[in-house]
């Protein structure tokens, strides 16, 4: 377990920029707009190879206790309470305006280091004198955006941290199932993650667009390990206007690429909307295993449930292989069935096929239903071999495969699905034709062949 460093302070003082500098990533959204960060975001700092440590980026504490600002402040306080060292980040350009946060930190009584950010272009002695009334024996000045003073900061942090911490880091176990919860805004993704974790780990609110970062959390359930990724809600491109929201969309698309199973969450009271179709398209483009979870199912009448079932069946008819489960993230109903579907989709998406079994399947499929003749010629499927997993990919070799109808390709996909019991995952076929080594080459006759050809022509004409 690694020691934990928490970055706390007012909104827009540079905590996320400092987090990215520590972790050498772009995991935290950075923008001039205050209040971009809301949930806790953990990362590992390995700038000092001998003493790595965890860093947690928190939302700004604005002094409000209601609404999103209050929820963000509670997340920041929870991160500070479990930290081995708190970096109290202040803005050098705005001066000492953090008295309320300072009072709370003193009551918390955790090791704290005052960090004055945005020092570039300013007189450090003047800035230090302004913050001297905070009573810290030592103050560090940095510019996170320009990486000024980070080496001294790193040395000071390592010196103050214990050898061992109490916080577990995200591991790299390949057997851990990576699940991304995706959907449009306000369908209950954060509520579901909190229900699974049994704590208020994510900020859940009725305000659409509450989640902005993609937050990953490890979890163990019934002896199996998972990585849950809560993502920002996706909207249609025409409605995405704010720069921050565009960054959130990028983070969500990256989370879809990195996951193994995507859980598409729908609102039972609204059915399948154009925004849901947009999210589903992103999952299909990435080729990820898919489970459709209809949330808020408990609040519907029998008639509304029948209408919702019919709408989902009609709108999602083009992905019949995706399993649909009805849940209530708020009350926790349907979660066992949800994980059953996730396990089935994950097993199908990551299954490793042998060349012999897929060739046998192709042979049976070919004999059962041969390809139709196109312009008097029939496509020949010679052999097939596995081409990868997540999604399962099969590479078919043969001749005249360019003329293979789409209907026959769908037949092969459905045949393989049924034979290998693949559920919850797309199946990809790649068709490759053999190359004719003499294509485009002219057969040049030798002088002797030319003479023999002339004699033969002369002989035939003579007869």
N, C-alpha and C positions, 0 to 999 in steps of 0.2 A: 504494500500500500504506500502511496506517495503522499507527502505533505501537501496541503492545499493553501493556495493564495487567493484571496477574494478581492476583486476590484470594486470598490463602492464609491459613491459620490453623487453629485447632482446630475441631471441630464446634460448631455452634450459637453462633458469635460474631457472626453477622449478615452474612456474606458475600453471601448470596442477596438479602437485603433491600437491601444496598448496590448490588448488581448491578442490581436493578429500579429503584432510584432513579437510577442513572447512565443507564440505557437508556430510562427512562420507559416501561417495559413491565411485564408480569407473567409474563415468560417463565420465570423461575426459581421453583420451588416454595419457599414460605416456611412454616415450621411450627416450633413450639417443640420438637418432637421432634428430638433430635440425629441427624445422619447422613442427613438427607433428601436432600441433594445428593450424587451419586456421580460422574457423568460431567462432563466439561468442557462448559460452555455459553458460547458466544460471543455478544456483542452489541456494538452501536456506540453510543457516547456522543456525542451531538450538542448537549449543553448549552452548549458553547462553539462557536458556529457556525464560527469561523475555525480552530479546531483540534480536529476530531473525532478520536476514537481508539477502538480496540477494547478491550473489557473481557471477561475470561474469569472465570467463576465456577467455583470448584473445590470438591470435597468436603473435609470436614474431615480433617486429619492427626491421627490418634489415637495414633500411636506404635506401632501394630501392623503387622506385615509379612505376615500370613497372612490368607487369606479375603478377604471383601469390603472390610474395613478396609484391608488391604494394597493391594488393587487400586485403591481410592479414593486412597490416598496416592500411588501411582505416577502416577496421572492428574494429581494436583495438582503433583507434582514436574516432570512433563513440561511442564505449562503454565508453571510458573515459569522453567524453563530457556530457553524461547523468548521470555520477556517482556522488554520494554524497561524496565519499571518494575514492582516488586513492592510491593503494598500488604499489609503484614503486619498483619492485623486481629486485635486482642485484645479481650477482654471486660473493661470497667472494673469490673464488679460482682464478678468472680471473682478479680481481681488477677493478678499475674505468674505464670502457670502454663505458660509456653510455652518453657521453656529448650531442649528438644530441637529444636523448630522453629527457634529462634534460632540454635542451633549449626549446623544444616543450611544456613540462609540465609547465614551467614558463609562457609561453605565454598563455596557457590554463587557468591559474589562478584558478584551482580547489584545494580543500583541498587535500594535498598529504603527504603520510608518506613513508619514505625511509625504505625499508625492505631488509636487507642483508641476503641472503639465503646460504645454504651449509656451515654453520659455524662449523660443527662437525669436531673435530680434529685440529682446528686452534685457535690461540690466538686472542680473541675478541678485546682486546685493540689495537693490531696491525692492525686488519682489520678496526676498526672504524677510526683509524688515516688515513688510506689510503683514505677512503671515506669522510673525513672531508672537503675536498675542494669543495664538492657539496653544502655546506652551509646550511644543514638541522640542525635545532636546536636539533632534537632528532632522533636517529637512532635505529632501533630494529634489533636484530640478531636472526635468527632462523635456524633450520634444518628441512625443511618440510618433508623430507624422514624419519626422526627419531622422528618427533613430538617434537623436542627440541625448547623451547621458545614459543610454540603456545599459552599457557595460558596467558602469558604477552601480546602477540600480540592481542589476543581476547579482553582482558580488554581495551587495548588502542583503538582498533577499535570501541568498544561499546561506549566508552567515547566520541569519536570524531563524532559519527554519530548522525543525528537528530532523533527525535522520529518517525516522519513520512517521508516516501520517496515519490517519484513520479513515481516509476516503479512498474507495476503490476507483480505479480508472477504467475507461472503456478498453476491453481486451480485444485481441485479434484472433480469437478462436474461430477457425473456419466452420465449425459445427454449429455456431450460434446463428439462428435464423434471423435474418434482417427483414423487418416488416416496416413498410412505409404506409402511413395512414394519409390518404389523399382525398381530395374532394373540393367542392367550392366552399366559399366562406360560410361559417355558421351552421355546419351540419353536425357538429359534435365531435370533431377529431380530438381536441385537447381533453374534452370531458371523458372520452373513452380511454385515453392514455392514463389519465388520473385514476380512473376506476380500476384499470389493470394494475397500476402501481400501488394503489391503496393509499395515496397521499396527493396533496395538491402540488404536484410537480410542475404542471403547466398552468398558465393563466387561462381559465375558461370564463368566457363572458358572452352575453347575448349580442354584444356589438360585433358585427361582421368585420373580419380582418384583424382580429385581436392578435393572432399568431403571425409573426413576420419572419422569424428565423426558422430553419429546420433543426430541431433539437433531437439528439439521439440519447436514449437512456437504455441501459442494460437491465434485464429482468430475468428472474428464474420462476418457472411455473410448472408444477407437477414433475419436477426432475429434469426439465428441458430448459435450455437457455435461449434467450431472445434478445434482439436489439430493436427497440421500438423507436421509430422516427416520426415525430409529429411535424407536419409540414404546414405551410401557409396555404390558405384557400386559393385555388386557381379560378380566375375569371377569363372571359373571352378577351382576346387581345384588344378589341376595339374599346373595351371599358377600362383597360389598364392605363392610367394616365400618370400617376405619381411615380417618380424615379424610385422611391423606396419600394413600392409595390412591384416594380419591374425586377428589382434585385431579389425580392421574395419569390417571384416566379422562377427565376434562375435557380435559386436554392432548392425549390421544390422539384424542378426537373432533374437537378443533380441527385437529389434523394431518390427519385424514381430509378435513375440509372444505377445507383449503388445498392438498391435493395434487391431481395430475392422474391418477395411476395408483396404486391401492392394491394391494400385494402381500400377499395373505392367506396366511400361512405355517401349515402343518399339520404335525403330528408323524406320520410314516409309521407308527410303531409303535402309535399310539393311534387312528388314523383320524379321522373327523369327530365331534367331541363337541358337547354342547349349548353349551359355551363358544364353540366355533368358529362355531356358528350365530349366536350373539349378536354376535360380531365382524362376521360377514358381513352381518347385518341393519343394523349401523351404516354399513357401506360402501354398501349398497343405498339406505338412507335419504338418504345424501348424494349419490347419483347418480354415483358416481365409477367410472372404468374399473377393471376388476378382472382380476388374474392370480392364480391359485391355485398356490402353490409347496409341494409335498410334500417336506419336509425329512427328513434322516436316512434317505434312501432306500438308501444304500450298506450299511447294517447289517442289511438284511432278506434272508431266503431267498427263493427263487422262489415258494414257496407263500405266504409272507407278503405278497409283492408282489401276487400274484393276489387275495388277500383284500382288501388295501388298495385296489386298483384297483376292485374290485366295490363296496366300501363307499363310496368317494368318488363313483363313478358314481351310486349309489342316493341318497345323502344330498344331493348337489349337483345333482340332476336339474332343479331349478327355476331354475338359472342355466346352461343349456346353452351360452350364448354366451361364458362365461368359459373361457379356455384353461388347461389344467392342465399343469404342468411338474414333473419330478422332479429334485431337486437334493440336494447335500450341502454345506451351508455350511461344514462343518469341513474338507473336502478340496477344495472348489471345483468339483466336477463338476456339469454341467448349467447353468452360469452363462450360457453363450452362448445356449442355448435360452431361458433366462429373459429375457434382454434382447431376443431376437427377439419374444417375446410382449409384452413391455412396449412396444416400438416399435409393434407392430401395434395394441395397445389404445389407445395415445396418439394414433396417427394417426386411428383411427376416432372417438375421443371429441372430437377438436379439429377434425375436418374441417368446412370451411365449404361449405354447399350453396347452390346458386342456386335461385331460385323456379321457374324454368322446368323444371329437371330433377326437382324433387320433384313438381310438378304433372303432369308426364308419367308419373312413377311411380304417382301416385294414379289417373290415368286408366286406365293398364294394369291396375292392381289392381282397379279398379271394373268394368272390362269383363270381366276374367277371372273374377271371382267377385263378382257384385253382392250387396248386403246382403239378408238375408231380409226378407219382409214380416211386419210385426208389427201385428196387428189390422187387416189390410187395407191398411196404409200401409207404404211403403218409405222408409227414410232416404236422403236425397240428399246426396252429398258434392260440393260445388260447387268448392272450390279449397283449396289448402294452401300454406303458406309456412314457411320455417325460423324457429324461435323461439329459437335459441341453441345453444351447444355445451357439451360436458362436463357432462351428457350431451347427445347430439344430440336436439333438441326440434323437433317438427313441430306446427304449429297448423292444424287442419282446420276449415273453415267449411262450413256446410250447414244443412239443415232436418231436424227430427225426429231429431237426433243423440242425444237422451236415450234413445231406444228402441234405439240401436245395441247389439247383444249383445256381451258380453265376448269371445266366441269370434271375432267379426269384428274386434274391436280387436286381438286376438292375431294374427289373419291379416295385418292391415296391418303390424304390427310385424315379423313374420317375412318378409313380402314386401319391406319396405324393407331389412331386414338382408341378404337375399339379393341384392337388386338393387345395393345400394351396397357390398357386401362388408364389413359392419360386424362386427367381432369384439372381444370383450373389453370391451364398454361397454353399459350399459343404453340403451334408446331410449324416449323419452317422447313420447306423443301427447296433445295438448290439443284437445278438441272444443268448438267455439263455434257456437251457433245464431244465425241472424239474428234481430234484434228486430223484431217487428211494431209499427209506429208507431201503429196504431189499436187495439191490444190494450187492453181496459179502458175504451175510450171509447164512449159512446152516441151514435148518430146522431140528432140532434134535427131534426125536420122543420119546415120553415117553414109559415106559415099557408096559403100557396097550395098547397103539397104536401099538406097535410092535407085541403084541400077537394077536390083531385083524387083523393085516395085514397078519400074518401067517395063521390064520384060513381062511381068505378070499382066499388066494392063494391055500390052501389045498382044499377048497371047489370048486374053479374053476377047478383045475386039476382033482378032482374027477369026475366032470361032463364030 
